[in-house]
């Protein structure tokens, strides 16, 4: 493993995400919701990407906006959990602008033989060599404006076409219509703060772009046409509809119940009153598809509260609470629709540059 600055064309922003370093090293980060609600969706996204890659003796991954190397950790975990036991030999390259996070990645993954971390800007410094998967996690593309994302994807898609191969691009962004920021649904870019970091250092506001399925798909189609690189398949995933980290902070929707905290209590075997968990009516100021989604989600979420809550009332909390958590978790995993209603929206794009 090594860190290389050879690809750098812009000055680094060391210290901008200093609180993230504390967060990524905190044992509190992997709470029950992350382990049981979020990581299964992340693994489903990775499996979806890997299924599109032809099976060979090796797998090359470019992790765009790699941060502390979370993508590499997830790929290794996927093999360790036997979710994809035939994962081939991995050649991993991570790209990020923050030098502090890159140093943390180097310390975390120092024993990886074929892992490199490059200091550079995702808008300009994506390498020309071909990769099977261009991965992203942790919503790095939301740092870009809509025009910057279009330009970046066009450049990336053109590179796939130039290499005359097949590649999978994973685009991870913040979901526009998450319940965590209902008051901001009318805007697509606004100052966002990662106040959920487990750190004593203060986090600052950072302009971020929020995406729904329609806007992100249009961006992908436009980039594909401009680059002359066809999209063979696209799949969309929502992650954390009811349990995003800002349900706990109340940073952007103060009137929302702290669902993540409440669900963590359930998963830990602590009783929670069903009225505290009940999903409320969603505002009407949203596209029809979003209102219809939330109407169905709300009905099924609250039905689980009523059904399991009544039938487990005589059971001890250590049994009844996790039972209710499993029922609610099933609703979230079954109904997440890829509309942009979760904390994050992820597109898995299969590109065919051979034509």
N, C-alpha and C positions, 0 to 999 in steps of 0.2 A: 504494500500500500504506500502511496506517496501523494503529496499535494503538489500540484504543478501550477505555476502562474503563466505558463507559456501561452495560454489562450486569452489572456487578459487584454482588453482594449479600453476598459473604463476603470476609474478609480474606485477602490472598495469603499464600503460603508461600515467599517469596523465599529462595533459598539451600538449600531442602530437597533439591533435585536439582542442586546446583551441579556435582557430578562428571559429570552428564549433559552439561553444556555442553562439557566437555573431550572427552567421548566422541564427541559428534556432530560435532565439528570435527577429530577425529583421522583421519589417512589410513589408520590401521590398521583402522578400523571396517569398511571394505568389503573384507574378506578374500575369498579364493576361494570359501569356503563361502557367504558372504552373496551374492556375485554369481551363483554357478552353482547353488546348492542352494535358497537361501531366496527371492531376488527373483523367480525364475520362479513360485513359488507365490503370492507377493504380487501379481504381475501377473495371475495367473489369478483371484485373488479380485476384483481391480478390474475385470477384464473381465466376470466374472460379474455384478457389480453394474451395470456400464454397459449390459450387454445387456438389463437389465430396465427401463431408462429410455427412454421414447419419444423418438425422434430429433426434435429441434427445433434452433433456431439457437443455443441456449445451454444450459449445464449448471450448475445451482447445487449447491454442495457445502458442507455444514456438517461440519467436521472436529472431532469431539468429543474433547477431550483431545489437542489438536494438538501439544503440545510445541514442538519447534523447526520445525514445519511440514513434517514428513516426508511427510505425505499429499500435500501440494501437489507436493513434489519427485517423488514416485512417479507422480502423474498426468501431470506434464510428461514424465517419462522414458518413460511408456507411449506417448505420442505420438512422442517422439524415436526410439524403437526401432521405430516403425511397427507395433507390435503392435495399435494401434488408431488408424490414421492419420486417421480421420474424427472424432476427438474434437472436439466443438463448442467454441465460445467458453466459457471457464470463469469462473464467478463463485464465488469461494472465500472462506469465512469459517472461521477457526480459533478454538477456544475452549479456554483452559487456565487453571489456577490459579497456575502458577508464572511469576512475572514475569521471571526470568532467562531461561527458555526462550523466552518471548515476545519478549524483546529480541533473542535470537539469531535467531529466526524473522524478525524485522523486518530484521535486517542481511542475512540470507541471501536473502530474497525482496524486497529493496527495489525491484527493477525490475519487479515484477508490477503491472500497472495495476489489476486488480480483485481484490486480495487484502487482506483485513482480518483482524487478529488481536485477539480480544476476551478480556479478563481476566474469568474467571468460573468457577463451579463447575458441573460437568456434572450434578450432582443437581438444581440449581435454576435455572440460567441459560441453558438452551437457548432460543433466541429463538422467538417465535411465528410468524414469517414462514415460508412453506413452502420446503422444499428438495427437490431431486430425490434427493440421496443424503446420508444422515447417516453419515459415514465415521468409522471409528476404526482406528488401528493403534498398535502399541506397548503393547498390553494395558491401556488406561486404565480399562476397566470392572472389572478385577480389583482395583483399589483399593477398590471398593465392597464392602460386605457383600452377602450374598444378598438380604436384605430391601431394601437400598438399590438394588440393580440392578433388582429387581422394580418398586419405586416409580418409578425413573428411566425404565424402559422403558414403564411404564403411562402416565406423563406424556407421553413422547415419542409413543407410539402414539395417544394421545388428541388430541395436537396435529395429527397427520397426518389423523385423522378429521375434526377441526374444519375443517381446510383443504380437505377434500373432494377430495383428490387421490391420486395414487399416488406413493409414495416407497420408496426402498430404504434399509434400515438395516443397517450393517455392525457387528457386535458382536465385538470382539477381546478375548480373555481368555487367561489362562494355562491350559494343559491339565493336568488333574488327574493323569493317568496317564503323564506323561513319565518316561522312564528317568532323567532328571536328578535326580529326587527320590523314588526308590522308597521310602526309609524314611518318607516323609510321605504315602504313598498313602491311609492311613486317615483323613486329615484334609482338610477342604475350605478351611480358612483358617489360615494360619500365618505367622510372621515371615520375610519374604523379603528377600534382599540382592542388589542388582545389582552384585556384585563383579566382573563382567566388564567394567565400564566402563574405557575407556582414560583414566585420570585418576590423578594423584598424590594427589587428595583422597580421604578415606575415605568409603565409602558406609555408610549406616546401615540397620538392619533396618526394614522397612516391612510392616505386616500386609497380606497379599494373599489374595484368594479364588481358588480353583482349580476348574475346571469340566470335567465330561465332557459328552458329547453328550446323554445322557438328562436331566441336571439343567438344562442350558442350554435345551434344547427345552421342558421343562416350564415354565421361567421365561417363555419367549417366549409359550407358549400361554396362560398365566395372565394375562400383561400384555395380550395381544390380547383375551381375553374381557372383562377389566375395562374396557378402553378402548372396546370395541365396534368394533374395527378389525380386519377379517379379514386373516390371513396368506395371501397367494396362493401363495407359494413360499418354501421354505427350503433352503439349501444349506450344508453344513458342510465345513470345510477344516482339516486338521492341517498345521502347519509345523514343520520341524526335529524329526523323530522320533529320528534317531541323531546329529545334529550340533548340538544346542542349545548355547548358549554355556556353560552350566554343566557340560557334559561336559568342558570344558577347565579349569574352576576346581575341580571336585570339591567344591564348597561344600556340597552337600546329599546327595551320594551318593559318598563318597570312594572306594569300591571299584570304581567304574565306570572303564573305560579312557577316556583323553582323546580320544574319537573325533574331535572337531572338529579338534584339533591334527593328528592322524594323517591325516585326510582332506585338510586343507590341505597337508600335505607331499605327498600323492599328486598333488593338483591342480597343485602347483608342480614336479612331476617328480622328487620325492625318493622313493627306495625305502622301503617300510615292510613289515616282516614280516607276513605274513597272520595269524599267530597273535595279533598285537597288535590286529588289527582284528576278530577273530572276535566275534560276538555271543553273549553268555552266556545261560544259562537264566534266564527271568524268574520271580520269586517267584509262588507260587500264590495269595497273598492279594490277589486281584483278581476282579472280576466275570468271568463266563464269556466275555463278548464281548471283554474286554481280553486275557485269556489266549489265546483263539483267535487274535486278531489278532497278538499277539507270536509265537506258535508259527509262524504262516505267514511272518511277516516274518523271523524268525530263520532259518528253513529257506532262504529265497530269498537272504537276505544272505550267509549262509555258503556257499551253492552258488556264488554269484558269485565269492567269494574262492577257492574250490577250482578252479573252471573256468578263470577268467581267469588266476589265479595260476600254474597249471600250464602253460598255453599261452603265457604271456609270460615265462617264466623265463629264456629265452635272449636276450631283448630288452634294450636299454639302459634304465636307469631312467627316462630322459627320455621314453621312449615307453611303457614298461610301466606306470609309475605313473599317468599320466593315463588310460590305458586302463582300469585297474582302478577308478579314481575314477568314470569314466563309467558303468561297470556298476553300481556301488553306488548312484550317484545315480539311475539308472533304477529301481532297487528302491524307493528312498525316494519318488520322485515317483509311481510306479505304485500303491503300496500304501497311501499315507497315506489314511486312511479317514474322517476327521472324527469320531473317537470321543473325542478328548481325549487322544491318546497322543503328541502333539507338544509342543514347548515352548509353542506357542500354539495355541489353537482359535479359529476364526473362523466366525461364522454370517453369511450373507448373506440378509437377510429382505426379501421384497417385500411391502409393505403396500398394501391397496386401501381408501382412505378414502372412496370415492365412493358406497358402498352405503347 
